[in-house]
Each structure stands twice: as structure tokens, then as C-alpha cells.
Amino acid sequence: MSHNHSELADKFASNVERMKWHDKALWFVRVKRDTQAKSLDEWEELRNTADKIKSHTLSHLDEYLEQFEKNALARGIRVHWAKDAKEHNEIVLDLLRSHNAKMIVKSKSMLTEECHLNPYLEEHGIEVVDTDLGERIVQLRQEPPSHIVLPAIHLKKEDVGTTFEKFLNTQKGNADPTYLTRAARAHLREKFVSADAAMTGVNFAIAETGGIVVCTNEGNADLGASLPKLHIACMGIEKIIPRLKDLSIFTRLLARSATGQPVTTYTSHYHGAVEGGEMHVVIVDNGRSKILADKRYVKSLQCIRCGACLNTCPIYRRSGGYSYGYVIPGPIGSTLAPSRDLKKYYSLPFACSLCFSCSNICPVKVDLAEQLYLKRQDVVDAGYLSPIKLNALKMATWLMCRPKLMDFAGLMARKMVPILPRVLLYSKFNLWGKNRELPPFPKNSFKELYKAKKGIK
């Protein structure tokens, strides 16, 4: 499978109609976020406070993790530590086998997607049912999520209708959202009542209390964790926050940034197992310590997985989640993926216009654009950039370091490019022009206009 973003993006963009409604749908969510942010006078103060809390926590992460474990154990919650995806999956499988579990209901968890837990469990004879509606849709289609909050955003209601016809025996051609939602609800309720175990992700783990918090809009986490006697919660080491009173800062930021709503419909606190049951928390590193040790990229661990950077990113909106080839797409994925494997994901830092919209919109002030700029340098230093692009950049650097020559080249381009034959101008060597038209060339350069305006000779 190719992991080259430009190649995968080209496939998505070839369907122009789909690209346009994908772009429009995500921008609609971005506008809702802006409306909510403007409704709070203290919005920037909340962002600054969240940034400080996360930065402090990461600088004392070992202490807060140990505090969380101590307080969780005191509540009867069993805590497990996994250094990587393999250990995480093995721990979960052992827990399920110890309870003779054959079917598990799972609410949204990007960590389990990262660890490829579903196929691992299925290979060992355990049925996994994703209970978030969007997750269930893509699971039935054997697709990964294309967005960390809106996993089926790449699909139209007609696509969902066709999927449900095949797997849920719904009426042929009926794509009414209400009808499809009710069909999904009936289907999932059967799974809930017959499940042997439940699994949730973790939005926040509170060191002070030893409890976890899960934020959802569908209530599927609550229903799943309340019915079976076994509840397994999986979290990355970065999900810790120090105190219960810190939580309100993040809950006010999370839903507004993610979907443009004041708060998620359900903000569920878990501080122990159901009566007669067991609750387990699996804490996973899986490369996070490596990022923690690099001061250039440590702020990427502050991410609360709201998806705001995806919704605002002009590249993601027009290229889709699958073009990134990584479980987490968009700007945050474009820094996390190369931190995991720079050679494999070398193209992702270049899937960015450096417009800085992602940095400006992030609720916890992750310096995404700055990180992607640095990642590009890492790619070049490691020798992973294609020779064509590398030589083009070297030539551009050489030219820009010589102002007079740069001015002359600009003058010649303004005179010559407009009269060049199209077949020559848009040849196979002009990859930039494959799907773009050059803008009209001005008569004068910006420098000339500026000097004329200021009266500089």
C-alpha cells in the first residue's frame, strides 16, 4: 500500500463532486466551532490555561501516572501497563479469555485503532462490535475511520443506506437518516444486551481521583460499560490531567472545538466497576515516550483529539482522511505519524500549506504548523525527500539568495510565461499545473509596486 500523500490525495480528488461536499461539510463544522468560541469571552483564557495544564502534566508525567495508578487501585480498578501495541493487544486478549468472553462492544477509541486491536481479536475468535454509529458504519464496510471525530464523514447517506441493506437488511433504496439511525439502534441494542465485555477509550484520566472520563454524544459508552461485568478502558499515557477541577477547562473546549456544541451529550465518569464486575485500565506508551523526550515535538502529546485541525485544514478537507495512510489524519496525524516512522510517512509534513490555521484553532495550542515545518527539515536531513523535489528546493534556495537575479527571473517570467504555448507550459514536468491553472501574471512585481507607492527610487 502506498503511503505517499500526493498519490492517495489524487485518487480522492479525482471525484470532484465528492471532494467539494467533503470540503463543504467539514467547513460547516469549522464555522460552528467559531460561533461557539465567539460566544465565550474567556475562550482564549481557556486555551491558555489548557496549554499550561497539559505542559505541566507532561513535564511531571511519571508522577501523575503513578498517582493515578495508586488512586485507581484504591478504588478497585486494576491497572495494566503496555509498552507498545503488541503488549496492549495481548493484555486485552488475556482479560477477555479469563472471562470466557466471545463478543465485546466497543465505544470509540483511536488508541485501539492505532494498535489494530479489532483484527487482532477477530483473529483469535472474538467478535468486536464498534457501537459508535459512524464507527459501526465503517466497520461494516471494512474501512478504517477517515476522521477522528466523524469517522464516516467521507460517506453520503446513500452509501450508508446501501451498507445497511447488505448487513442490516434494511429497505432497498431507503436512505432516510432517521430510518437508518433507528435500524442501527435496534441492531446495536441486541449487541449490547448479549455482550460479554465492554471496552471504552479514555478522554481524560484524573490523577487526583483515579477515575476516567469518557465524552460521547450517543451514550454508547455508558450502555456498554453498564451491562457486561467486564469493562476495559484503554488510554495513552498522555491522557492524564492532574485534578478533577482541571476537567472543566477541557470539557468546555473539547465539544466546542470538535463539533461546535457547548458540551458533549454525555460526559461520563467511571470510578469503579459495576456491582459484581471488574474494571481494568490499560495504559499504553507505544512510542509516546520517544515524542516526550523531543522538546521540538512534545506539544503534540497535548492533543485532546477534538479534530478541529482536520476541520480547518484546506489539505485534509480536499484530500480526505485515507490520503494520509495513518490512523490519525490531518495536521496532528502529519506530525504524529513521522514521529513514529519518518521513512514511511515522509510525505505527510508536506501535506500542509503552512497557513497556520491548525495552530491558531487548536484548543490546547499545539504548535502544529511549526512542527510540520520542522518535520520537513527532518525528512531532508534523513535523505527521504525525492531527488526531483530536493533539487527544485536547492535551485529555489540558490535563486532566492541572490536578490538581483531573483528580480531578473521574475521580470522574465512575467514577460515570457504568458506567451508560452500551453502544451509547453503544462507539460508532464509541471506537476504543480496538473490540476491547477496559473494565475494571470501582473505587469509589475510587488517590489516595484511598493517602491512606486513609497516614492523609492
C-alpha positions in Angstrom: 0.0 0.0 0.0 1.3 3.5 -0.9 1.9 5.9 1.9 2.6 8.8 -0.5 0.1 11.5 0.4 0.0 13.2 -3.0 -0.7 9.9 -4.8 -3.5 9.0 -2.4 -4.9 12.5 -2.4 -5.0 12.4 -6.2 -7.4 9.4 -6.1 -9.7 11.2 -3.7 -9.7 14.5 -5.7 -10.4 12.7 -8.9 -14.1 12.6 -7.8 -14.6 16.4 -7.9 -18.2 16.3 -6.6 -17.2 14.2 -3.5 -14.2 16.4 -2.8 -16.5 19.5 -2.9 -19.1 18.2 -0.5 -16.4 16.8 1.8 -14.8 20.2 1.9 -18.2 21.9 2.5 -19.3 19.5 5.2 -16.1 20.0 7.3 -16.1 23.7 6.8 -19.6 23.8 8.2 -18.3 22.2 11.4 -15.5 24.7 11.5 -18.0 27.6 11.3 -20.0 26.1 14.1 -16.8 25.9 16.2 -16.1 29.6 15.5 -19.7 30.5 16.6 -19.2 28.7 19.9 -15.7 30.2 20.5 -17.0 33.7 20.0 -19.8 33.1 22.4 -17.3 32.8 25.3 -15.4 36.0 26.3 -12.9 33.8 28.1 -12.2 31.5 25.2 -8.5 32.4 24.8 -8.1 32.3 28.5 -9.4 28.7 28.5 -7.0 27.8 25.7 -4.0 29.3 27.6 -5.0 27.5 30.8 -5.4 24.2 29.0 -2.0 24.7 27.4 -0.4 25.3 30.8 -2.1 22.3 32.4 -1.0 20.0 29.6 2.5 21.3 29.5 2.9 21.0 33.3 1.4 17.5 33.2 3.8 16.3 30.5 6.8 17.7 32.4 5.7 15.6 35.5 4.1 12.7 33.6 5.7 9.9 35.6 4.5 11.4 38.9 0.9 11.8 37.7 0.8 8.3 36.2 1.9 6.8 39.4 -0.6 8.9 41.4 -3.4 7.8 39.0 -2.4 4.1 39.4 -2.4 4.4 43.2 -5.8 6.1 43.4 -7.3 3.7 40.8 -6.1 0.7 42.7 -7.7 2.1 45.9 -11.0 2.2 44.0 -10.7 -1.4 43.0 -9.7 -0.6 39.4 -7.0 -2.9 38.0 -4.2 -1.1 36.1 -2.1 -2.6 33.4 0.9 -1.1 31.6 1.8 -1.7 27.9 5.0 -0.5 26.3 3.6 -1.0 22.7 0.6 -2.1 20.6 1.6 -5.8 20.9 1.5 -5.8 24.7 -1.7 -3.8 24.7 -3.4 -6.3 22.5 -2.1 -9.3 24.4 -3.3 -7.8 27.7 -6.8 -7.2 26.3 -7.0 -10.7 24.9 -5.8 -12.3 28.2 -8.5 -10.3 30.0 -11.2 -11.4 27.6 -10.1 -15.1 27.7 -10.0 -15.1 31.5 -13.7 -14.1 31.4 -14.5 -16.5 28.6 -15.7 -13.5 26.5 -16.7 -14.2 22.9 -18.1 -10.8 22.0 -17.1 -7.3 23.0 -18.9 -4.0 22.5 -16.5 -1.1 22.0 -17.1 2.7 22.0 -14.8 5.0 20.0 -11.1 4.6 20.8 -8.4 6.0 18.5 -5.8 4.1 20.6 -7.3 0.7 19.7 -7.3 1.8 16.1 -3.7 2.7 16.5 -2.9 -0.7 18.0 -5.1 -2.5 15.3 -6.9 -4.3 18.1 -10.0 -5.2 16.2 -8.3 -7.5 13.6 -6.1 -9.0 16.4 -9.1 -10.0 18.5 -11.0 -11.3 15.5 -8.0 -13.5 14.5 -8.4 -15.0 18.0 -12.1 -15.8 17.6 -13.5 -12.8 19.4 -16.3 -10.7 17.8 -15.7 -7.0 18.1 -18.7 -4.6 17.7 -18.0 -0.9 17.4 -21.0 0.9 18.9 -20.4 4.5 17.8 -22.7 4.9 14.8 -20.0 6.2 12.5 -17.5 3.6 13.6 -20.1 0.8 13.1 -20.8 2.0 9.6 -17.1 1.9 8.5 -16.6 -1.3 10.4 -19.4 -3.0 8.4 -17.7 -1.7 5.2 -14.3 -3.0 6.5 -12.9 0.5 6.3 -10.9 2.5 8.9 -12.3 5.8 10.2 -11.5 8.7 7.9 -11.8 11.3 10.7 -11.0 11.1 14.5 -14.4 12.5 15.5 -16.6 12.0 12.4 -15.4 8.6 11.2 -17.8 8.2 8.3 -17.7 11.8 7.1 -16.4 10.6 3.7 -19.7 8.7 3.1 -23.1 10.1 1.9 -26.4 8.8 3.3 -26.9 6.8 0.2 -23.7 4.9 0.9 -24.9 4.2 4.4 -28.2 3.0 3.1 -26.5 0.6 0.7 -24.3 -0.7 3.5 -27.3 -1.2 5.8 -29.2 -3.0 3.1 -26.4 -5.5 2.9 -25.7 -6.0 6.6 -28.9 -5.0 8.5 -31.5 -6.0 5.9 -33.0 -2.5 5.7 -35.3 -1.5 2.9 -33.7 -1.3 -0.5 -33.1 2.3 -1.6 -34.2 3.9 1.7 -31.5 6.4 2.7 -33.6 8.4 5.1 -31.3 9.3 8.1 -33.9 8.8 10.7 -34.9 5.4 9.4 -31.2 4.3 9.1 -30.5 5.5 12.6 -33.4 3.6 14.1 -32.2 0.4 12.2 -28.7 0.9 13.6 -30.1 1.4 17.1 -32.1 -1.8 17.0 -29.1 -3.7 15.7 -26.8 -2.4 18.3 -29.2 -2.9 21.2 -29.1 -6.6 20.5 -25.3 -6.5 20.7 -25.3 -4.5 23.9 -27.5 -7.0 25.8 -25.6 -10.0 24.6 -22.1 -8.7 25.0 -19.6 -10.5 27.3 -17.4 -7.4 27.9 -17.2 -3.7 27.1 -14.3 -1.5 26.0 -14.1 2.3 26.1 -11.5 4.8 25.2 -10.5 7.5 27.7 -10.8 11.2 27.0 -9.3 12.2 30.4 -7.8 10.3 33.3 -7.7 12.2 36.5 -4.7 11.5 38.7 -6.2 13.0 41.8 -9.2 10.6 41.8 -8.0 7.6 39.9 -11.1 7.8 37.7 -11.5 8.2 33.9 -13.9 10.4 31.9 -15.4 9.4 28.5 -17.2 12.0 26.4 -19.8 10.8 23.8 -22.9 12.1 22.0 -24.7 8.7 21.6 -24.5 7.2 25.1 -23.0 4.0 23.7 -20.1 4.1 26.1 -22.5 4.2 29.1 -24.7 1.5 27.8 -21.7 -0.8 27.0 -19.9 -0.2 30.3 -23.1 -0.7 32.4 -24.4 -4.1 31.1 -21.5 -6.5 30.9 -19.5 -7.4 34.1 -16.1 -6.6 32.4 -15.1 -3.1 31.5 -11.8 -2.5 29.8 -10.6 1.1 29.3 -7.6 1.8 27.1 -5.6 5.1 27.2 -2.3 6.6 26.1 0.0 7.9 28.8 -0.8 11.5 27.7 -4.4 11.3 28.7 -3.6 12.2 32.3 -4.8 15.5 33.9 -3.8 16.4 37.5 -7.0 17.4 39.2 -10.8 17.0 39.0 -11.2 20.8 38.8 -9.0 20.8 35.7 -11.6 18.8 33.9 -14.0 21.7 33.4 -11.4 23.6 31.3 -11.1 20.7 28.8 -14.8 19.8 28.6 -15.6 23.4 27.7 -13.0 23.3 25.0 -13.5 19.8 23.6 -17.0 19.7 22.3 -16.9 23.3 21.0 -13.8 22.6 19.1 -14.9 19.2 17.8 -18.5 19.6 16.7 -19.5 23.2 17.6 -21.7 22.2 20.6 -21.3 23.6 24.1 -20.7 20.2 25.7 -21.0 16.5 24.6 -24.4 15.0 25.4 -22.7 12.5 27.8 -19.7 13.3 30.0 -19.3 10.0 31.9 -17.2 9.5 34.9 -16.0 5.9 35.8 -14.6 5.4 39.2 -15.1 1.7 39.6 -16.7 -1.4 38.2 -20.4 -2.2 38.2 -21.6 -4.3 41.1 -20.1 -7.7 40.9 -17.9 -6.8 38.0 -14.4 -5.8 37.1 -12.9 -2.6 35.6 -9.5 -2.6 34.1 -7.4 0.3 32.7 -4.7 -0.4 30.2 -2.1 2.5 30.0 -0.1 2.4 26.7 3.1 4.1 25.6 3.6 2.8 22.0 6.1 5.5 21.1 4.9 8.3 23.2 7.9 8.4 25.4 10.1 9.0 22.3 8.0 12.0 21.5 8.0 13.1 25.1 11.9 13.2 25.0 12.0 15.5 22.0 11.3 19.1 23.0 10.5 20.1 19.4 7.5 17.8 19.2 6.5 17.2 22.8 3.5 19.5 22.5 1.9 17.1 20.0 1.1 15.0 23.1 -1.1 17.7 24.4 -3.7 16.8 21.7 -7.2 16.1 23.1 -8.4 14.5 19.7 -11.0 17.1 19.0 -10.4 17.1 15.3 -10.6 20.9 14.9 -7.3 20.9 13.0 -8.8 18.5 10.5 -11.9 20.5 10.0 -10.0 23.7 9.3 -7.2 22.2 7.2 -7.6 23.0 3.4 -5.5 20.0 2.5 -7.4 17.5 4.6 -10.8 18.9 3.5 -9.9 18.4 -0.1 -7.9 15.1 0.1 -9.8 13.1 2.7 -8.6 11.0 5.6 -7.4 8.0 3.7 -4.9 10.0 1.8 -2.7 10.1 4.9 -2.2 6.4 5.2 -2.2 6.7 9.0 -4.8 6.0 11.7 -4.9 9.7 12.6 -5.1 12.0 9.5 -4.9 15.8 9.2 -2.3 18.1 10.7 -2.0 16.3 14.0 -1.5 12.9 12.2 1.1 14.6 9.9 3.3 15.2 12.9 2.5 12.1 15.0 3.0 9.6 12.1 6.5 10.8 11.1 7.4 10.8 14.8 6.6 7.1 14.7 8.2 6.2 11.4 9.8 9.1 9.4 10.7 7.0 6.4 7.3 5.5 6.0 5.4 8.8 6.5 7.9 11.2 5.0 5.3 12.8 2.7 2.9 13.9 5.4 4.8 17.0 6.6 4.4 18.3 3.1 0.6 17.8 3.1 0.4 21.3 4.5 0.2 24.8 3.1 1.7 26.3 6.3 -1.3 28.6 6.6 -1.1 28.1 10.4 -4.9 27.7 10.7 -4.4 24.4 12.6 -2.1 26.1 15.2 -4.5 29.0 15.5 -7.5 26.9 16.1 -6.1 24.2 18.4 -7.9 24.3 21.8 -4.7 23.3 23.7 -2.4 25.4 21.5 -0.4 22.6 19.9 2.1 24.2 17.6 1.2 22.1 14.6 2.3 24.2 11.7 5.6 24.9 13.4 6.1 21.1 14.0 5.3 20.3 10.3 7.9 22.9 9.2 10.5 21.2 11.4 9.4 17.7 10.2 10.2 18.8 6.6 13.7 19.6 7.7 14.0 16.2 9.4 12.8 14.5 6.1 15.5 16.3 4.1 18.2 15.6 6.7 17.4 11.9 6.6 17.6 11.8 2.8 14.0 10.7 2.3 12.9 13.6 0.0 12.6 12.7 -3.7 15.6 13.9 -5.8 13.3 16.0 -8.0 11.8 17.9 -5.1 15.1 18.2 -3.3 16.9 19.6 -6.4 14.0 22.0 -7.0 14.2 23.3 -3.5 18.0 23.7 -3.8 17.6 25.7 -7.0 14.9 27.9 -5.4 17.2 28.5 -2.4 20.1 29.4 -4.6 18.0 31.8 -6.6 16.3 33.5 -3.6 19.7 34.1 -2.0 20.6 36.3 -5.0 18.0 39.2 -4.9 19.1 40.9 -8.2 19.0 37.6 -10.1 15.6 36.8 -8.4 14.3 40.2 -9.7 15.5 39.5 -13.2 14.0 36.0 -13.2 10.7 37.4 -12.1 10.8 40.0 -14.8 11.5 37.4 -17.5 8.7 35.1 -16.1 6.2 38.0 -16.3 7.1 38.6 -19.9 7.6 35.1 -21.2 5.2 32.8 -19.4 2.0 34.4 -20.7 3.2 33.9 -24.3 4.4 30.3 -24.0 2.4 27.6 -25.7 0.1 25.7 -23.3 1.5 22.4 -24.4 4.9 23.5 -23.2 3.7 25.3 -20.1 1.6 22.4 -18.8 3.9 19.5 -19.8 4.5 16.4 -17.7 7.3 18.2 -15.9 4.9 20.7 -14.4 3.4 18.6 -11.7 2.0 21.7 -9.9 0.0 22.5 -13.0 -1.6 19.1 -13.3 -4.8 20.2 -11.6 -4.2 23.9 -11.4 -4.2 27.0 -13.7 -1.5 29.6 -13.3 -3.0 33.0 -12.3 -2.6 36.0 -14.6 0.8 37.4 -14.5 0.9 41.1 -13.3 2.7 43.8 -15.2 4.8 44.8 -12.2 6.3 42.9 -9.3 5.3 43.6 -5.7 8.7 45.2 -5.1 8.2 47.6 -8.0 4.7 48.5 -6.8 5.9 49.0 -3.2 8.7 51.3 -4.4 6.3 53.3 -6.5 3.8 53.7 -3.7 6.5 54.8 -1.3 8.3 57.0 -3.8 11.5 55.0 -3.5 13.9 55.0 -6.5 
